[in-house]
Amino acid sequence: MSVRLQRTDAGREAIRARDGQLSRAARNLLLIVDPSRPAEQWLAAVAGAQPADLERLITLGYVAESSPPPRLAAAVVAASRARAAALAALAGAEPRALYDLLTSEARTRLGLVKGYRMVLDVERSQGLDELRQLALRFVDELEAADGEAEALAFCRRLGGTP
């Protein structure tokens, strides 16, 4: 199930109304699900969540499959300039500097929830290779949220130039 899901208007209303027909796991899933990750990753992130909880949210119309915006779909097909710049900058990256840059930038650039998740992922990382993967994910998310110019500016900071 590599489908990406997003909350619907009905799902947002169910959260506001504190819908009592959902199990705790299903409600927690509804609270955190967004198109940034495949559905199976959200299931793994919620303690006690089962595929049936996700199916219930879909059946109730609280979540629906997300389709990427055309700009993002094109970015998936061809690597963006920002991603290419990030790959080049990461070649000589020092682990501590990369860790510091990602944790400081994630908090301010990705927003409260995504930034918090990114910082947690950075703190859990097990070495330079994982930090590089997180940096690439950060560049992709930054480009999707703020555009190519901002992502390229971050890549310059990755490479040590302001």
MIKE-224415 format. One line per field, with one value per atom (N, C-alpha, C): x, y, z. Coordinates in nm, 3 decimals, decimal comma, always signed. Example, Ala and Ser with C-alpha at 12.3 -4.5 7.8 and 13.67 -1.06 7.14 Angstrom:
residues 2
c1 <- [+1,319:+1,230:+1,320:+1,285:+1,367:+1,290]
c2 <- [-0,569:-0,450:-0,330:-0,225:-0,106:+0,003]
c3 <- [+0,780:+0,780:+0,780:+0,708:+0,714:+0,787]
END
This chain:
residues 162
c1 <- [+0,085:+0,000:+0,089:+0,147:+0,233:+0,155:+0,027:-0,058:-0,037:-0,047:-0,038:-0,178:-0,208:-0,342:-0,340:-0,454:-0,471:-0,608:-0,619:-0,747:-0,842:-0,967:-1,071:-1,136:-1,228:-1,304:-1,382:-1,437:-1,511:-1,418:-1,294:-1,197:-1,161:-1,143:-1,114:-1,231:-1,352:-1,472:-1,481:-1,448:-1,451:-1,352:-1,238:-1,141:-1,200:-1,256:-1,314:-1,428:-1,511:-1,627:-1,594:-1,468:-1,422:-1,510:-1,514:-1,596:-1,575:-1,682:-1,676:-1,680:-1,702:-1,712:-1,575:-1,468:-1,335:-1,261:-1,185:-1,097:-0,986:-0,919:-0,809:-0,702:-0,667:-0,565:-0,611:-0,737:-0,789:-0,789:-0,828:-0,828:-0,686:-0,590:-0,451:-0,401:-0,439:-0,403:-0,461:-0,588:-0,654:-0,584:-0,535:-0,469:-0,336:-0,264:-0,130:-0,116:-0,210:-0,193:-0,185:-0,089:-0,077:+0,000:+0,002:+0,063:+0,216:+0,280:+0,427:+0,487:+0,409:+0,460:+0,354:+0,396:+0,299:+0,217:+0,100:+0,007:+0,068:+0,148:+0,204:+0,301:+0,366:+0,454:+0,372:+0,256:+0,170:+0,117:+0,083:+0,036:+0,145:+0,267:+0,378:+0,405:+0,370:+0,399:+0,299:+0,182:+0,079:+0,071:+0,097:+0,092:-0,048:-0,054:-0,180:-0,262:-0,216:-0,292:-0,282:-0,395:-0,404:-0,454:-0,430:-0,484:-0,636:-0,706:-0,852:-0,887:-0,802:-0,826:-0,817:-0,719:-0,703:-0,818:-0,858:-0,972:-1,099:-1,116:-1,234:-1,232:-1,116:-1,106:-1,140:-1,096:-1,125:-1,275:-1,332:-1,475:-1,562:-1,525:-1,601:-1,579:-1,483:-1,455:-1,371:-1,300:-1,219:-1,081:-1,035:-0,910:-0,934:-0,855:-0,865:-0,726:-0,713:-0,584:-0,546:-0,419:-0,367:-0,296:-0,319:-0,243:-0,147:-0,023:+0,074:+0,038:+0,066:+0,045:+0,131:+0,090:+0,166:+0,314:+0,347:+0,486:+0,565:+0,503:+0,572:+0,581:+0,478:+0,481:+0,596:+0,616:+0,726:+0,860:+0,867:+0,991:+1,027:+0,926:+0,952:+1,010:+0,962:+1,009:+1,153:+1,183:+1,319:+1,372:+1,493:+1,552:+1,559:+1,524:+1,524:+1,667:+1,681:+1,812:+1,855:+1,759:+1,791:+1,844:+1,784:+1,830:+1,971:+1,994:+2,128:+2,230:+2,193:+2,283:+2,308:+2,204:+2,219:+2,315:+2,300:+2,388:+2,534:+2,556:+2,693:+2,746:+2,663:+2,705:+2,729:+2,651:+2,661:+2,787:+2,849:+2,967:+3,077:+3,092:+3,198:+3,146:+3,023:+2,963:+3,021:+3,042:+3,086:+2,963:+2,964:+2,845:+2,793:+2,880:+2,834:+2,774:+2,838:+2,787:+2,651:+2,637:+2,511:+2,401:+2,434:+2,340:+2,293:+2,387:+2,353:+2,267:+2,303:+2,227:+2,086:+2,071:+1,937:+1,849:+1,901:+1,817:+1,780:+1,871:+1,836:+1,740:+1,759:+1,673:+1,535:+1,529:+1,401:+1,298:+1,340:+1,247:+1,183:+1,261:+1,208:+1,147:+1,189:+1,148:+1,032:+1,014:+0,912:+0,784:+0,781:+0,664:+0,675:+0,581:+0,588:+0,593:+0,497:+0,489:+0,596:+0,606:+0,707:+0,848:+0,868:+0,999:+1,036:+0,939:+0,962:+0,997:+0,921:+0,949:+1,088:+1,126:+1,258:+1,367:+1,351:+1,451:+1,463:+1,349:+1,354:+1,428:+1,400:+1,468:+1,619:+1,656:+1,798:+1,864:+1,797:+1,853:+1,866:+1,778:+1,782:+1,877:+1,928:+2,011:+2,135:+2,180:+2,294:+2,410:+2,455:+2,573:+2,548:+2,654:+2,653:+2,558:+2,550:+2,462:+2,316:+2,272:+2,134:+2,113:+2,211:+2,200:+2,190:+2,264:+2,255:+2,116:+2,060:+1,924:+1,823:+1,839:+1,749:+1,766:+1,889:+1,913:+1,844:+1,849:+1,779:+1,628:+1,576:+1,433:+1,396:+1,483:+1,460:+1,456:+1,551:+1,554:+1,425:+1,379:+1,255:+1,136:+1,127:+1,016:+1,024:+1,143:+1,161:+1,123:+1,164:+1,129:+0,978:+0,913:+0,768:+0,696:+0,747:+0,679:+0,713:+0,840:+0,884:+0,940:+0,954:+1,001:+1,149:+1,187:+1,322:+1,429:+1,400:+1,500:+1,540:+1,443:+1,473:+1,550:+1,513:+1,584:+1,729:+1,750:+1,886:+1,967:+1,903:+1,971:+2,016:+1,931:+1,969:+2,087:+2,086:+2,196:+2,327:+2,322:+2,445:+2,495:+2,404:+2,444:+2,500:+2,445:+2,499:+2,645:+2,673:+2,809:+2,902:+2,849:+2,933:+2,940:+2,860:+2,858:+2,728:+2,731:+2,609:+2,512]
c2 <- [-0,118:+0,000:+0,124:+0,159:+0,275:+0,400:+0,396:+0,510:+0,618:+0,742:+0,855:+0,911:+0,938:+0,982:+1,122:+1,187:+1,317:+1,324:+1,406:+1,425:+1,499:+1,463:+1,533:+1,636:+1,714:+1,808:+1,732:+1,617:+1,535:+1,488:+1,456:+1,414:+1,528:+1,647:+1,763:+1,793:+1,778:+1,800:+1,693:+1,569:+1,461:+1,489:+1,548:+1,584:+1,694:+1,796:+1,907:+1,859:+1,768:+1,720:+1,606:+1,564:+1,452:+1,329:+1,287:+1,174:+1,053:+1,010:+0,900:+0,761:+0,752:+0,621:+0,567:+0,637:+0,591:+0,535:+0,430:+0,377:+0,478:+0,462:+0,554:+0,551:+0,432:+0,420:+0,488:+0,469:+0,531:+0,683:+0,732:+0,877:+0,933:+0,863:+0,907:+0,908:+0,807:+0,803:+0,924:+0,952:+1,065:+1,195:+1,207:+1,330:+1,353:+1,247:+1,267:+1,241:+1,171:+1,133:+1,258:+1,254:+1,355:+1,293:+1,359:+1,298:+1,290:+1,334:+1,335:+1,195:+1,097:+0,959:+0,862:+0,744:+0,641:+0,595:+0,546:+0,504:+0,402:+0,309:+0,206:+0,266:+0,375:+0,441:+0,506:+0,560:+0,618:+0,507:+0,393:+0,281:+0,239:+0,234:+0,194:+0,298:+0,423:+0,531:+0,538:+0,477:+0,485:+0,351:+0,354:+0,232:+0,171:+0,044:-0,028:-0,012:+0,069:+0,089:-0,033:-0,070:-0,183:-0,135:-0,212:-0,173:-0,150:-0,222:-0,203:-0,061:-0,001:+0,136:+0,232:+0,211:+0,295:+0,274:+0,148:+0,118:+0,186:+0,189:+0,256:+0,405:+0,468:+0,611:+0,638:+0,549:+0,563:+0,543:+0,439:+0,410:+0,525:+0,585:+0,698:+0,826:+0,824:+0,942:+1,046:+1,004:+1,096:+1,118:+1,021:+1,035:+0,986:+1,039:+0,999:+1,000:+0,929:+0,923:+1,063:+1,093:+1,223:+1,209:+1,302:+1,303:+1,420:+1,399:+1,508:+1,622:+1,745:+1,856:+1,836:+1,890:+1,868:+1,904:+2,007:+2,048:+1,939:+1,875:+1,768:+1,643:+1,613:+1,495:+1,506:+1,623:+1,642:+1,628:+1,671:+1,661:+1,516:+1,431:+1,290:+1,225:+1,264:+1,205:+1,245:+1,372:+1,421:+1,485:+1,450:+1,506:+1,658:+1,725:+1,870:+1,924:+2,049:+2,114:+2,118:+2,140:+2,147:+2,013:+1,904:+1,772:+1,745:+1,783:+1,765:+1,850:+1,973:+2,059:+2,000:+1,942:+1,880:+1,761:+1,679:+1,563:+1,608:+1,714:+1,763:+1,818:+1,893:+1,952:+1,845:+1,738:+1,634:+1,548:+1,554:+1,471:+1,501:+1,626:+1,660:+1,699:+1,667:+1,709:+1,637:+1,711:+1,655:+1,618:+1,505:+1,461:+1,562:+1,620:+1,712:+1,839:+1,891:+2,012:+1,984:+1,869:+1,831:+1,815:+1,749:+1,732:+1,868:+1,958:+2,091:+2,170:+2,167:+2,242:+2,189:+2,058:+2,000:+2,029:+2,016:+2,041:+2,188:+2,278:+2,419:+2,463:+2,415:+2,455:+2,390:+2,265:+2,193:+2,264:+2,310:+2,374:+2,498:+2,575:+2,701:+2,689:+2,593:+2,588:+2,496:+2,390:+2,291:+2,305:+2,393:+2,405:+2,317:+2,332:+2,267:+2,115:+2,054:+1,908:+1,845:+1,888:+1,829:+1,859:+1,978:+2,013:+1,926:+1,902:+1,817:+1,675:+1,622:+1,488:+1,479:+1,582:+1,581:+1,583:+1,667:+1,673:+1,538:+1,473:+1,340:+1,240:+1,245:+1,154:+1,182:+1,308:+1,344:+1,292:+1,310:+1,264:+1,112:+1,041:+0,894:+0,839:+0,924:+0,876:+0,805:+0,711:+0,625:+0,648:+0,770:+0,795:+0,886:+0,909:+1,005:+0,967:+0,839:+0,799:+0,833:+0,805:+0,838:+0,989:+1,064:+1,210:+1,263:+1,204:+1,246:+1,220:+1,105:+1,074:+1,173:+1,207:+1,304:+1,442:+1,477:+1,606:+1,611:+1,501:+1,496:+1,507:+1,438:+1,449:+1,593:+1,656:+1,794:+1,886:+1,868:+1,949:+1,930:+1,806:+1,779:+1,848:+1,838:+1,899:+2,050:+2,105:+2,250:+2,301:+2,229:+2,269:+2,264:+2,160:+2,149:+2,261:+2,299:+2,400:+2,543:+2,569:+2,708:+2,737:+2,635:+2,657:+2,625:+2,623:+2,583:+2,679:+2,809:+2,907:+2,884:+2,858:+2,833:+2,703:+2,602:+2,474:+2,489:+2,567:+2,591:+2,672:+2,766:+2,843:+2,750:+2,656:+2,558:+2,474:+2,435:+2,355:+2,431:+2,563:+2,643:+2,638:+2,643:+2,634:+2,494:+2,393:+2,258:+2,252:+2,320:+2,321:+2,417:+2,492:+2,582:+2,724:+2,755:+2,893:+2,958:+3,083:+3,150:+3,183]
c3 <- [+0,000:+0,000:+0,000:-0,114:-0,120:-0,158:-0,137:-0,166:-0,059:-0,103:-0,011:+0,010:+0,134:+0,170:+0,228:+0,218:+0,280:+0,346:+0,450:+0,517:+0,424:+0,431:+0,356:+0,448:+0,391:+0,474:+0,581:+0,544:+0,642:+0,754:+0,720:+0,820:+0,914:+0,859:+0,944:+1,037:+0,985:+1,069:+1,177:+1,145:+1,244:+1,357:+1,325:+1,428:+1,517:+1,454:+1,531:+1,621:+1,568:+1,641:+1,737:+1,737:+1,822:+1,800:+1,675:+1,631:+1,723:+1,787:+1,882:+1,819:+1,689:+1,626:+1,582:+1,616:+1,579:+1,700:+1,675:+1,781:+1,806:+1,917:+1,949:+1,840:+1,793:+1,688:+1,559:+1,521:+1,399:+1,413:+1,529:+1,551:+1,543:+1,605:+1,598:+1,454:+1,377:+1,236:+1,163:+1,189:+1,125:+1,159:+1,280:+1,323:+1,251:+1,217:+1,163:+1,013:+0,951:+0,811:+0,722:+0,631:+0,527:+0,411:+0,296:+0,177:+0,179:+0,286:+0,287:+0,292:+0,338:+0,348:+0,298:+0,256:+0,216:+0,337:+0,312:+0,419:+0,513:+0,461:+0,549:+0,651:+0,618:+0,716:+0,828:+0,793:+0,897:+0,988:+0,931:+1,013:+1,112:+1,065:+1,153:+1,261:+1,234:+1,329:+1,445:+1,429:+1,533:+1,605:+1,734:+1,816:+1,810:+1,778:+1,776:+1,649:+1,556:+1,432:+1,342:+1,284:+1,194:+1,058:+0,952:+0,822:+0,826:+0,912:+0,923:+0,969:+1,053:+1,097:+0,979:+0,896:+0,778:+0,680:+0,662:+0,574:+0,624:+0,756:+0,815:+0,783:+0,795:+0,764:+0,618:+0,530:+0,387:+0,363:+0,424:+0,407:+0,455:+0,567:+0,621:+0,540:+0,451:+0,370:+0,444:+0,549:+0,628:+0,566:+0,488:+0,414:+0,272:+0,180:+0,040:-0,021:-0,131:-0,199:-0,247:-0,229:-0,269:-0,401:-0,489:-0,613:-0,607:-0,647:-0,638:-0,732:-0,691:-0,784:-0,908:-1,023:-1,147:-1,134:-1,059:-1,043:-0,972:-0,871:-0,799:-0,883:-0,960:-1,045:-1,145:-1,200:-1,294:-1,222:-1,098:-1,021:-0,993:-0,980:-0,955:-1,080:-1,196:-1,320:-1,351:-1,336:-1,362:-1,235:-1,199:-1,079:-1,091:-0,983:-0,984:-0,978:-1,016:-1,005:-0,859:-0,769:-0,626:-0,577:-0,620:-0,576:-0,630:-0,754:-0,811:-0,735:-0,700:-0,623:-0,484:-0,425:-0,293:-0,300:-0,402:-0,417:-0,429:-0,504:-0,519:-0,387:-0,314:-0,187:-0,081:-0,085:+0,017:+0,002:-0,114:-0,137:-0,035:+0,003:+0,098:+0,235:+0,265:+0,391:+0,512:+0,617:+0,744:+0,827:+0,894:+0,968:+1,070:+1,151:+1,255:+1,195:+1,092:+1,027:+0,962:+0,899:+0,836:+0,941:+1,051:+1,162:+1,213:+1,239:+1,292:+1,194:+1,067:+0,966:+0,952:+0,945:+0,931:+1,051:+1,171:+1,289:+1,301:+1,268:+1,278:+1,168:+1,047:+0,935:+0,940:+0,984:+0,983:+1,070:+1,185:+1,279:+1,218:+1,145:+1,094:+0,955:+0,876:+0,736:+0,705:+0,783:+0,749:+0,831:+0,926:+1,009:+1,132:+1,221:+1,351:+1,341:+1,274:+1,274:+1,185:+1,061:+0,971:+1,021:+1,074:+1,128:+1,247:+1,333:+1,450:+1,407:+1,309:+1,259:+1,198:+1,123:+1,061:+1,168:+1,270:+1,377:+1,447:+1,472:+1,534:+1,446:+1,316:+1,224:+1,221:+1,225:+1,225:+1,353:+1,466:+1,593:+1,599:+1,531:+1,529:+1,424:+1,338:+1,226:+1,277:+1,197:+1,233:+1,138:+1,124:+1,042:+0,925:+0,853:+0,742:+0,629:+0,595:+0,485:+0,515:+0,637:+0,674:+0,678:+0,725:+0,726:+0,583:+0,492:+0,351:+0,295:+0,326:+0,279:+0,337:+0,463:+0,526:+0,463:+0,428:+0,362:+0,226:+0,153:+0,024:+0,042:+0,143:+0,173:+0,210:+0,289:+0,328:+0,207:+0,114:-0,008:-0,086:-0,099:-0,172:-0,105:+0,027:+0,100:+0,094:+0,104:+0,097:-0,041:-0,144:-0,280:-0,302:-0,249:-0,265:-0,190:-0,074:+0,007:-0,035:-0,061:-0,082:-0,220:-0,302:-0,438:-0,457:-0,583:-0,620:-0,568:-0,569:-0,525:-0,379:-0,294:-0,152:-0,134:-0,211:-0,202:-0,249:-0,355:-0,402:-0,300:-0,233:-0,128:-0,015:+0,022:+0,124:+0,076:-0,050:-0,105:-0,098:-0,119:-0,106:+0,038:+0,134:+0,275:+0,305:+0,240:+0,254:+0,211:+0,103:+0,050:+0,120:+0,217:+0,295:+0,240:+0,136:+0,086:+0,124:+0,169:+0,215:+0,105]
END
